[in-house]
Amino acid sequence: MLERYGHGGDWATARELFGANGGPRQFIDYSANMNPFGPPAGVFELLRNYGDAIMIYPDPAVRGLRNKLARHHDVPMDSLLVGNGAAELIDLLFRSMRPKAAVLAEPCFSEYREAAVKNGANVEAIELRAEERFRLTPEAVREKLAQLRRSGLRGGQTLWFLGSPNNPTGQVVDAAIVKELLDEGETVAVDEAFMDFAANESELGVLRDAASREGLIVIRSMTKFYAIPGIRLGYMAAHPALIGRLAALQVPWSVNSLAQQIGEAVLEDTRYARDTIAWLREERQWLRSELAALGLVTYGSASVNYVLSAFPDKRSWTSARLQEALGFKGILIRDAAHFVGLDERYFRLAVRLRPDNELLLEQLRQLLSTNPQAASREAECE
Ligand SMILES: Cc1ncc(COP(=O)(O)O)c(C=O)c1O
C-alpha cells in the first residue's frame, strides 16, 4: 500500500510498488494535496542565489519570517512560532501540554491521533458521519463535553484537536463551536493547514483570535499552498505565554535558513495566492461534477484543494484496488480506507490542473467500466 508511512505523496514507495513496470516515468500525484502550479517563481530565484547562506546558522528566532507573518495576519509577532512543517508543531503542542485526553473528530489527519498516543493522551473520538456530510455538529460537541465532565475531566486537561478545513473531509469547523468550547474553559487547537486555499479565509479562519484568546491555538502549513513540502514549513498562532513555552521546548534551529527565506519570499507573491484561489474555485467544482457523472459520491466544501470520493456502495471496486490499478498507469491516489472512520469505499483526490484531471477522469472511466481483477492483471502486464 502507498500509505506505508501513513501519508500520501510517498514517491519512494510508489516507485517500489508501481515503478518496475513504469520505468523512470514521473507519477501524476493525486495522493498529496499540493498546489499544482508548483512553488511561486520567487522560490527558484532564491534557490539560484542561495549559495553562501548555508555557511551561517539560521536565525534561531525566525524573526524575518515571523515579522512578515505578523503583518500578513495582523497579529503580534510574539504570538507566532514557526516550525519545521505543521507536523512539528502538532507534535510540539502535545509534548508541551501532555493532556490527559485528546478530542478528535474522525476521520481526520492521522498525526493528531499519533501525537496524542505518543504523549500518553486518551483519544476521545467524535465520529463524523457520512449522512451529515462529515460536518462537526454542535450537538456532537456538547455530547462529548458532557461525557468529559461526567468522567471528571475539566478544562485544561483535554486538548480538542480539530482540522479546519478537515483532512480528508474538507469541512470547515464553525467558529461558533470553537467559541463555545473556549467559553467552557476548554483548550482548542485548530489545524488550518489548508485554509489558505479558501476564498473567504478571513471569515472561516480563527487565526487572529488565537493571538489574544488563551486556550486557542491555530496551526498553519506553508507546504501545501506554496507547493514546498520538501522544504518543511509551518507556523502556529497562540497566546504569547504559550508560544514562549513551546519555543523553549523546540529543537534549536529547527527551521533552516532556506525554509525561512522561502517563507518570506512566498508571502510577497500576492498574485500567486489570488490566481490559485480563483483557479481552484472553478476547477474543483468541475472535477466534482465529472466525478459525480461517473457515479461517484463526493464530499467537501468549496474551500479545499481535494475531494473525498466514494463508491456509492460496497461493490467489486475498492479504494485499494483502484489505487493499484491507477498506480500502474502512473497516477497516485490516496486510499482513504486508512483513515479512522472510513472504509474501502473511500479515496481522496487532490485537485490538479485540467490536462491531468482529464487524464485521471479518462482512466477512471475506463477502469470503472471493467472488472477490478481484470484491470489489475492488465495493469501489471503493461
Ligand atoms: C491537515 C494537515 N495538517 C498538517 C499537515 C502537515 O503539514 P506540513 O507539511 O506543514 O508538516 C498535513 C499534511 O498532509 C495535513 O494534511
The ligand as a MOL file (V3000), in Angstrom:
LIG
                    3D

  0  0  0     0  0            999 V3000
M  V30 BEGIN CTAB
M  V30 COUNTS 16 16 0 0 0
M  V30 BEGIN ATOM
M  V30 1 C -4.3880 18.5280 7.9370 0
M  V30 2 C -2.8980 18.5260 7.8750 0
M  V30 3 N -2.2080 19.1830 8.8220 0
M  V30 4 C -0.8690 19.2230 8.8160 0
M  V30 5 C -0.1530 18.5810 7.8350 0
M  V30 6 C 1.3490 18.6390 7.8740 0
M  V30 7 O 1.7850 19.6670 7.0610 0
M  V30 8 P 3.3290 20.0370 6.9030 0
M  V30 9 O 3.7540 19.5670 5.5670 0
M  V30 10 O 3.3740 21.5410 7.0190 0
M  V30 11 O 4.0560 19.3780 8.0150 0
M  V30 12 C -0.8180 17.8890 6.8280 0
M  V30 13 C -0.0610 17.1790 5.7820 0
M  V30 14 O -0.5930 16.4470 4.9960 0
M  V30 15 C -2.2300 17.8600 6.8490 0
M  V30 16 O -2.9200 17.2160 5.9130 0
M  V30 END ATOM
M  V30 BEGIN BOND
M  V30 1 1 1 2
M  V30 2 1 2 3
M  V30 3 2 2 15
M  V30 4 2 3 4
M  V30 5 1 4 5
M  V30 6 1 5 6
M  V30 7 2 5 12
M  V30 8 1 6 7
M  V30 9 1 7 8
M  V30 10 2 8 9
M  V30 11 1 8 10
M  V30 12 1 8 11
M  V30 13 1 12 13
M  V30 14 1 12 15
M  V30 15 2 13 14
M  V30 16 1 15 16
M  V30 END BOND
M  V30 END CTAB
M  END
